[in-house]
Every structure is written in structure tokens, then in C-alpha cells.
């Protein structure tokens, strides 16, 4: 989270937190919720229930952001760029990688009247920088434009309502596979020829320039929506390059659809190379109408979301990242006898004043049990002062990684512990 915050703020995004509880009509406006199951909030007493508006827990950060902007419209400066790292709630069947409560880390930019495509290109640059700093391995940012899909489906004679359904079906491609997508498209009423053409279209492969050139050569002047989508995607790719994102970290992928209805242009999904089965670890896109729906004027936006809780669980399970120690404490002060507690407290505070994290044992227990506790918690250094050490004004340092022990004068304790911790960090 600290890495994400640093990168978000480097690009000028402002922190924001929106309420967990939102009006139900806001969350459900014009299909905003998609297939997400909402948790309704109901007052416990019937009389309160009758007086209250229907409310629910937010299922994402984008819709509450739109409501926030509408409510504070005259207080904000546009383009309004914010980041938010907050909990959201969905009616999932809890299982590995799926949670009813999880943390999403979002960034969004909302403009007034118009919003430059440079913002669409800047988001992949931010994704690239974050995942590079997190060092989670190779990843691929896949980019598409919903106008291309909408325009292509329209060219096949598919109606607007069916187009929305087609996009949701295609969005499930990675989950259900090509054969199931094809059969589902036919089940919704498309001809086998239309379904085949759709599958061929979203399967076009190649580098960015090859795909864009093929789109330009074969689909130009079919309809305005398709032309505009190709132009926008071409510009976004151009600007992503200008922002220094290496070619191997992003690509054009015509199968990227994003299922939520509010996406209107650029869409993104990011996958870990070699771990594509984990699904998208970062996704989002442009929404030209969502905020304006609440504010009464055109307020286009673009944003991305990292599902941090789910991502972290997957990275841990695959061994891509390692868990931190169960405690941040670097030093344990062992409790050898109760009457020496004033000394233990004094030593603990002296270490903390030098930014050393200390766990002081307040219970007097056998030494072995206290050392076992330090091992279980991953604390690398233990300080032991018994009757003889107290008389000699010394302290015994025990390196829990190597088993090494050293008697140190109390006057040199802080500097010696600092050196020990440096050594331990190098060993780890």
C-alpha cells in the first residue's frame, strides 16, 4: 500500500475516502452494479425501516466516487484526480481468492466536458511503475477500446441491447473458454456465422502496430463508432510508448471487454506472465457517462482498480511473494525476574527512542519458553538480563538466527543492537 500511495501521489493523485454505506439507487443506477450482489443495510426497528431510504454497502470505489463528485461538484477543481485504498463489499460465496469484504486500490481522473486521452495512456504507466516496484515478476497490461467492440458488433447487425450482453459474454472468455463463449453467443440468438466472426475478431493476435494496422486496413469507414475506437486506441498506444512503458509490458488485446455497463472507451486488464490463471490483477477503463448521470452534465472519467486483498492472497499462495514476520518487533526483552522490570522497561524505551521495534515480555516464564516465542514470531534478537547481568551492568544479546550470544555493557547496548540488526538483515 505504501508503494502504491507513493506512485499515485507522484502522478498528482489526491487521497479520498468515501462512505461504506451508499444509497441503493445510486449503486444500482442504470446497471452500475453489473452482476455484483449487493448487501442491503436495513435498520433493526420497523419504524426506522419505514422512515429510511434504502441503502447498501458499496461494491466498488468508482460509483461512490461519481456520487461524491456530484455532491461536491462546486468545491472541486477539474480534472479531479484521486486515489482510494478502501474496503468494498460483495455478496460472494467466500472461497480462496473471493471475499465478501476486500480492499481495492483505485485511481481515477474525472474531467468536465472532456478528458484528454493522455489520461488513458498515463494509467498503464502508473500500473507499470507500481508492479515494477513491487517486483512480483513479469506482467502484461492488455488494452482495448469498447467502441471497437460496439462498432464491430453493430456492423454485424447486432442491436444495442444484445451488444451489452455480447460484451459481458466475451468478458468471461478467460474463465469459460472460447467454445463456451461461442455457444453462449448462439444461445442468445446470434447466428453461427456472427458468432464465428466475433470469435475470429477477438482472437486477432500480433504486436500493437500489427493489430492496429489490420483494424485500420480492414474495418475503416464501416461505422463512426468503430472508426473512433480505432483512432482512440491508436493514440493511447502512442502515448503509452511516450511515457516510457516498455513494449513487452503492454499489448493490444481485442478480447478485453470489461463487463460493467458504464465503460465506454479504453479498457484495461493486467495479468501476471506465467500465472494467467490468476485472472486480472489490475483492471479498469474509461466511463464517459457515469459521473454525469448524477451531476447533470458531461463529466468523463477514466480509472483503474487493483484488488489488493485478492492479489495478495494469490501471490502468497503461489510463492511469488513471501509473508512478512508475524510481528514487526526486531528485539525481545526477556523477563528473567519480576523485580528487574524497571530495568527492562528502561532498556526497551532506550531502544525505541532509536527507532528499534521492541517487544517487552511482561510475564515471568522459563527462558526456553520466551525464546520459543521469539522464534515463532520471527524476532531476530533477544536481550537477556538476569541477576548476574544486572550486577555487572551488562546485557546478553542472543542472535536467534545463528544462536550466537554476546555480553555487552549497558552503555553500549543501543549501538551494539543496531549493528546486530544490520548483520541480521544481511543474513536474511
TORPA-44409 format. One record per residue (C-alpha): x, y, z; residue in three letters. Coordinates in steps of 0.25 Angstrom, whole numbers, plus 5000, padded with zeros to 4 digits. Each point is the difference from the previous one (the first is absolute). Layout:
N
XYZALA;...
This chain:
428
500050005000UNK;501250095003UNK;500649984986UNK;498650024994UNK;499850135007UNK;501450054997UNK;499849984985UNK;498550055000UNK;500550135006UNK;501250014991UNK;499050024989UNK;499250105007UNK;498849925006UNK;499350045013UNK;499649915011UNK;498549985002UNK;499149915008UNK;498549984997UNK;498949945010UNK;499949855000UNK;498550025000UNK;499350074988UNK;498650024995UNK;499549874993UNK;499550084988UNK;501450064998UNK;500749865000UNK;498949944990UNK;499950124991UNK;499949964985UNK;500649865003UNK;501250055007UNK;500149885009UNK;500149904988UNK;500049865006UNK;500550045014UNK;499149965011UNK;499750125010UNK;499949995015UNK;498850085004UNK;500050085013UNK;498750005008UNK;499750065013UNK;499749905011UNK;498750075005UNK;498850004990UNK;499650155003UNK;501450044996UNK;500049914988UNK;498750074995UNK;500650145001UNK;501449974994UNK;500549994985UNK;500549874995UNK;501549995002UNK;501049904997UNK;501549975002UNK;500950054988UNK;500549894990UNK;501050094994UNK;500750135001UNK;499650064987UNK;498550025002UNK;500250075013UNK;501050094994UNK;499050044990UNK;499050035011UNK;501150085008UNK;500350084988UNK;498550044998UNK;499850035014UNK;501350095001UNK;500050054985UNK;500250155003UNK;501149975010UNK;500949924991UNK;501050044989UNK;500049924987UNK;500649924995UNK;499849935014UNK;501049895003UNK;499949925012UNK;500549875006UNK;499349915010UNK;500449875007UNK;498849965008UNK;499149885003UNK;498849964990UNK;499049895003UNK;499449904990UNK;499049885002UNK;501049904996UNK;500049855005UNK;501350015008UNK;501249924995UNK;501450014997UNK;500250134992UNK;498650045002UNK;499650085012UNK;498750075005UNK;500950125005UNK;501350044993UNK;500950124997UNK;500050064987UNK;501150104996UNK;499450104989UNK;500450124993UNK;499150084991UNK;500050144992UNK;498750074997UNK;500050124991UNK;498950104997UNK;499550004986UNK;501149924994UNK;501249925005UNK;501349984992UNK;500449864995UNK;501350035007UNK;499449965013UNK;499649874994UNK;501549984996UNK;500550045013UNK;499349895008UNK;500849894993UNK;501350085004UNK;499550005015UNK;499749854999UNK;501449974994UNK;500750085011UNK;499249945012UNK;500249864996UNK;501550024996UNK;500250065014UNK;499249885007UNK;500949914992UNK;499049894998UNK;500549954987UNK;499750024985UNK;498650064997UNK;499250044988UNK;499150124999UNK;498949964990UNK;499350124993UNK;498750014992UNK;498950104997UNK;498549975002UNK;499750094988UNK;500749904991UNK;499249885005UNK;498750085000UNK;500350054986UNK;500449864995UNK;498749945006UNK;499250104994UNK;500649974986UNK;499449865002UNK;498650055002UNK;500049985015UNK;499150095007UNK;500450095012UNK;499449915011UNK;500649884994UNK;501450074999UNK;500050025015UNK;499749855002UNK;501149964990UNK;501050095007UNK;499749935014UNK;500149864993UNK;501450044994UNK;500550055013UNK;499849865005UNK;501049944990UNK;501149985009UNK;499149935010UNK;499149914991UNK;500949984987UNK;499750034985UNK;499149884998UNK;499050045011UNK;500150154996UNK;499649964985UNK;498849915005UNK;499550115010UNK;500050104989UNK;499249914991UNK;499149975012UNK;499650155001UNK;499650004985UNK;501250034992UNK;500249924987UNK;501149905000UNK;500750094989UNK;499950125009UNK;500649925012UNK;501149954991UNK;500350144995UNK;500150055015UNK;500949895004UNK;500950034989UNK;500050155002UNK;500449995015UNK;501049894997UNK;500950104991UNK;501449995005UNK;501350074998UNK;500850125005UNK;499350135002UNK;500350064987UNK;499649884992UNK;498649995007UNK;499850154998UNK;500450004986UNK;499149874997UNK;498850085007UNK;500350124991UNK;500149924987UNK;498849915002UNK;499050085008UNK;500150154997UNK;498850074995UNK;499049895004UNK;499450095011UNK;500450125008UNK;500049935014UNK;501049904994UNK;500950114994UNK;500050085013UNK;500449885008UNK;501249964991UNK;500450155000UNK;500050005015UNK;500749875002UNK;501150054990UNK;500250135008UNK;500049925013UNK;501149914996UNK;500850114994UNK;500050085013UNK;500349875009UNK;501349994992UNK;500350155002UNK;499849985015UNK;501149895000UNK;499349875002UNK;500849894993UNK;499349934989UNK;500149865006UNK;499150055012UNK;498850054992UNK;499249954988UNK;498750024992UNK;499049895003UNK;498750004993UNK;499449905010UNK;500050105012UNK;498650045002UNK;499850035015UNK;498549965004UNK;499550125007UNK;499150094991UNK;500650135004UNK;501349984992UNK;499950084987UNK;501450004994UNK;501449965004UNK;500049875009UNK;501249935007UNK;500349875006UNK;501449965006UNK;500449865001UNK;501349935006UNK;500849934990UNK;500049855003UNK;498950025010UNK;498950044990UNK;499049905008UNK;500050105011UNK;499250094991UNK;500150154999UNK;500850075012UNK;499750144995UNK;498950054991UNK;499150124997UNK;499750094988UNK;499350134996UNK;498650045003UNK;499450124993UNK;498650005006UNK;500149945014UNK;500350135008UNK;499150094991UNK;498949915004UNK;500050055014UNK;500550144997UNK;499150044988UNK;501250044990UNK;501149934993UNK;501149955009UNK;500849894993UNK;501049925009UNK;501049894999UNK;500549915011UNK;500749875004UNK;499849915012UNK;500949905007UNK;499349905008UNK;501150005011UNK;499449895009UNK;499849904989UNK;501350034994UNK;500849995012UNK;499349865004UNK;500449954986UNK;501450055000UNK;500249935014UNK;499449874995UNK;500949994988UNK;501250045008UNK;500250134991UNK;500250085013UNK;500349955014UNK;499250045012UNK;500650105010UNK;500449965014UNK;498849985010UNK;500450125007UNK;500850134996UNK;500849995013UNK;501549984998UNK;500449985014UNK;499449935012UNK;500450045014UNK;499949875008UNK;499450005014UNK;500949925009UNK;499550055014UNK;498850105004UNK;500950095008UNK;500850044988UNK;498850054992UNK;500450155002UNK;501449964993UNK;499249934989UNK;499150124998UNK;501250105000UNK;500749924990UNK;498849984991UNK;499850154999UNK;501450034998UNK;500049914987UNK;498650054996UNK;500650145000UNK;501049964989UNK;498849944992UNK;500349865004UNK;498749925001UNK;499949935013UNK;499149895006UNK;500250005016UNK;499549885007UNK;499250035012UNK;499849865005UNK;501149935007UNK;500149864993UNK;501149904998UNK;501150054991UNK;499849894990UNK;498550034998UNK;500350154998UNK;501149974989UNK;499049904994UNK;499050124999UNK;501150084993UNK;500249894990UNK;498649994997UNK;499850154998UNK;501350014992UNK;500650105009UNK;501549994997UNK;500750065013UNK;499749975014UNK;500550085012UNK;500249925013UNK;500350065013UNK;500049925013UNK;500650025014UNK;501549994995UNK;499850094988UNK;499350105009UNK;501150005010UNK;501150024989UNK;499250104992UNK;500049914988UNK;499049944990UNK;500049874993UNK;499750014985UNK;499549874993UNK;499950004985UNK;498849914998UNK;500549974985UNK;501449955003UNK;499949965015UNK;501250105003UNK;500050065014UNK;500850135004UNK;500150075014UNK;499950154998UNK;500250125010UNK;498650075001UNK;500750134996UNK;500349944986UNK;498749924999UNK;499350094990UNK;501150014990UNK;500349855001UNK;498549974997UNK;500050094988UNK;501349934995UNK;499349865003UNK;498850044992UNK;500850044988UNK;500749875000UNK;498749925002UNK;499450084988UNK;501249964991UNK;499849855004UNK;498550004997UNK;
